[in-house]
Amino acid sequence: MRHSNGIRRAALATTAVAAAAAAVTGILPGTAMAASTTASTPPPACSASALQVSARQAVHRPVGTGTGAAVVQFTNVSRKTCVLKGHPTVAGAGNSSPAHNAPLKVTPTGRAATVTVRPHGKAWVKLTFVQVQGEGDGYCVSGKTPAVYPTMVIGLPHSGKHQVALNDGWWAECDNKVTVTPVSAVKPS
């Protein structure tokens, strides 16, 4: 019977340890412990009003006399962190409403990832156009007439459309086509 007393003592010791643990954690013996999930809610998409948008000609662009490539910068001017994700839409526009525009055929490159933009933080996209060739009025290799716009309307999924001028000239492109990168936290050149 000595063996049986050892088993009883071990069982009593295990029960005592479990009871002590239950007292410390507040969990009653025989109840399941819920998993601790403190997952925070991700920030919302940046609203159109939360973003200030600017554009400049890219340092690395195709050879020619048109815009070639531009870097569009989105600055979070709100007081809250928000997110941007996806490839932009692009349309040529005059100086009137962003709703009056000529959409360009967009070819997306790269994989879109969510970019978290804190207050005063920035995110970017790069637009590469079919370049205008030649001097003066220029020409398109395709034979089409080059298009020149004072502004472009850049749209982002869930973050509105933004009418933006280049900081150094007008947008000039051929064939109404543009290749775009997804929103990035890394500034392209």
C-alpha positions as CSV (number, residue, x, y, z in Angstrom):
1,M,0.0,0.0,0.0
2,R,3.0,2.2,0.2
3,H,2.9,2.7,-3.6
4,S,-0.8,3.8,-3.4
5,N,0.0,6.4,-0.7
6,G,2.7,7.9,-2.9
7,I,0.2,8.2,-5.8
8,R,-2.3,9.9,-3.5
9,R,0.3,12.4,-2.2
10,A,1.3,13.2,-5.8
11,A,-2.3,13.7,-6.8
12,L,-2.9,16.0,-3.7
13,A,0.3,18.0,-4.5
14,T,-0.9,18.4,-8.1
15,T,-4.3,19.6,-7.0
16,A,-2.7,22.0,-4.5
17,V,-0.5,23.5,-7.2
18,A,-3.5,23.8,-9.6
19,A,-5.5,25.5,-6.8
20,A,-2.7,27.9,-6.1
21,A,-2.3,28.8,-9.8
22,A,-6.1,29.3,-10.0
23,A,-6.0,31.6,-7.0
24,V,-3.2,33.7,-8.6
25,T,-4.8,33.9,-12.0
26,G,-8.4,34.1,-11.0
27,I,-9.3,31.1,-13.1
28,L,-11.4,28.4,-11.4
29,P,-10.3,24.8,-11.7
30,G,-12.1,23.0,-14.5
31,T,-12.7,26.2,-16.6
32,A,-11.0,26.9,-19.8
33,M,-8.7,29.9,-20.0
34,A,-9.5,32.3,-22.8
35,A,-6.7,33.3,-25.1
36,S,-5.5,36.8,-24.5
37,T,-6.2,38.7,-27.7
38,T,-5.2,42.3,-27.6
39,A,-5.0,42.7,-31.4
40,S,-5.5,46.4,-32.1
41,T,-7.7,47.6,-34.9
42,P,-5.7,48.6,-37.9
43,P,-5.7,52.3,-38.8
44,P,-8.4,53.3,-41.4
45,A,-7.7,54.2,-45.0
46,C,-6.5,57.8,-45.4
47,S,-9.4,60.0,-46.4
48,A,-9.0,62.4,-49.3
49,S,-9.0,65.3,-46.9
50,A,-6.2,63.8,-44.9
51,L,-3.8,63.9,-47.8
52,Q,-1.8,66.7,-49.4
53,V,-0.6,65.7,-52.8
54,S,2.4,67.1,-54.8
55,A,4.3,65.9,-57.9
56,R,7.7,66.4,-59.4
57,Q,9.5,65.0,-62.4
58,A,11.4,61.9,-61.6
59,V,15.2,61.9,-61.6
60,H,15.2,58.6,-63.6
61,R,13.0,58.8,-66.6
62,P,12.9,57.8,-70.3
63,V,14.8,59.9,-72.8
64,G,12.6,62.5,-74.5
65,T,11.2,66.0,-74.0
66,G,7.9,65.2,-72.2
67,T,7.3,64.4,-68.6
68,G,8.6,60.8,-69.0
69,A,8.2,59.9,-65.3
70,A,6.9,61.7,-62.2
71,V,7.0,61.0,-58.5
72,V,3.7,61.7,-56.7
73,Q,4.0,62.4,-52.9
74,F,1.1,61.9,-50.5
75,T,1.5,63.6,-47.1
76,N,-0.8,62.8,-44.2
77,V,-1.9,66.3,-43.0
78,S,-4.3,64.9,-40.4
79,R,-3.7,64.2,-36.8
80,K,-4.3,60.5,-37.1
81,T,-2.4,57.6,-38.5
82,C,-4.0,56.1,-41.6
83,V,-3.1,53.6,-44.4
84,L,-2.7,53.7,-48.2
85,K,-2.6,50.7,-50.4
86,G,-2.8,49.9,-54.1
87,H,-2.0,51.2,-57.5
88,P,-3.3,54.7,-58.6
89,T,-5.6,55.6,-61.3
90,V,-4.4,58.4,-63.5
91,A,-6.3,60.9,-65.7
92,G,-5.2,64.1,-67.6
93,A,-7.2,67.2,-66.6
94,G,-7.5,70.9,-67.0
95,N,-7.6,73.3,-64.1
96,S,-11.3,72.7,-63.4
97,S,-13.0,69.9,-61.5
98,P,-11.2,66.6,-61.0
99,A,-14.4,65.0,-62.4
100,H,-13.7,66.5,-65.8
101,N,-10.7,64.4,-67.0
102,A,-9.4,62.0,-69.6
103,P,-8.5,58.7,-68.0
104,L,-5.2,57.1,-69.1
105,K,-4.7,53.4,-69.6
106,V,-2.9,52.3,-66.5
107,T,-0.4,49.4,-66.4
108,P,0.3,48.4,-62.8
109,T,3.8,47.1,-61.7
110,G,4.9,45.6,-58.5
111,R,2.9,44.1,-55.6
112,A,0.7,46.4,-53.5
113,A,1.2,46.4,-49.8
114,T,-0.4,48.4,-47.0
115,V,1.6,51.5,-46.2
116,T,1.0,53.1,-42.7
117,V,1.3,56.9,-42.8
118,R,1.6,58.6,-39.5
119,P,0.7,62.4,-39.1
120,H,3.1,64.4,-41.3
121,G,4.4,61.1,-42.8
122,K,4.7,60.5,-46.6
123,A,4.1,57.8,-49.2
124,W,4.8,57.8,-52.9
125,V,4.0,56.4,-56.3
126,K,5.9,56.7,-59.5
127,L,4.2,57.2,-62.9
128,T,6.1,56.5,-66.1
129,F,4.6,57.8,-69.3
130,V,5.2,57.1,-73.0
131,Q,7.7,59.8,-73.6
132,V,7.3,62.7,-76.1
133,Q,10.2,62.8,-78.5
134,G,12.0,65.7,-80.3
135,E,12.2,69.4,-79.6
136,G,9.7,72.2,-79.7
137,D,6.2,70.7,-80.1
138,G,7.5,67.1,-80.0
139,Y,6.0,64.0,-81.5
140,C,5.0,60.5,-80.5
141,V,6.8,57.5,-81.9
142,S,3.3,55.9,-82.5
143,G,2.3,58.8,-84.8
144,K,-0.3,60.1,-82.3
145,T,-0.4,63.7,-81.2
146,P,1.2,64.3,-77.8
147,A,-1.1,65.3,-75.0
148,V,-0.3,68.1,-72.5
149,Y,-2.2,68.7,-69.3
150,P,-1.7,71.3,-66.6
151,T,-2.9,68.8,-64.0
152,M,-3.4,65.1,-63.5
153,V,-6.0,63.5,-61.3
154,I,-4.4,60.7,-59.3
155,G,-6.8,58.3,-57.5
156,L,-6.0,55.9,-54.7
157,P,-8.3,53.0,-53.6
158,H,-10.4,54.2,-50.6
159,S,-8.5,57.5,-50.5
160,G,-10.1,59.7,-53.1
161,K,-9.0,61.4,-56.2
162,H,-6.5,64.3,-56.1
163,Q,-5.9,66.9,-58.8
164,V,-2.2,67.8,-58.9
165,A,0.1,69.9,-61.0
166,L,3.8,69.2,-61.5
167,N,6.0,71.5,-59.4
168,D,8.1,72.3,-62.6
169,G,5.9,72.4,-65.7
170,W,3.1,70.6,-67.4
171,W,2.4,66.9,-67.8
172,A,3.2,65.8,-71.4
173,E,2.8,62.3,-72.6
174,C,2.0,60.1,-75.6
175,D,-0.6,57.4,-76.3
176,N,-2.6,58.1,-73.2
177,K,-0.8,55.3,-71.3
178,V,1.0,55.2,-68.0
179,T,2.9,52.6,-66.0
180,V,2.4,52.9,-62.2
181,T,4.0,51.6,-59.1
182,P,1.9,50.8,-56.0
183,V,2.0,53.1,-53.0
184,S,5.3,52.8,-51.2
185,A,6.9,54.0,-48.0
186,V,10.2,54.3,-49.9
187,K,10.6,57.4,-52.1
188,P,11.4,56.5,-55.7
189,S,13.8,58.5,-57.8
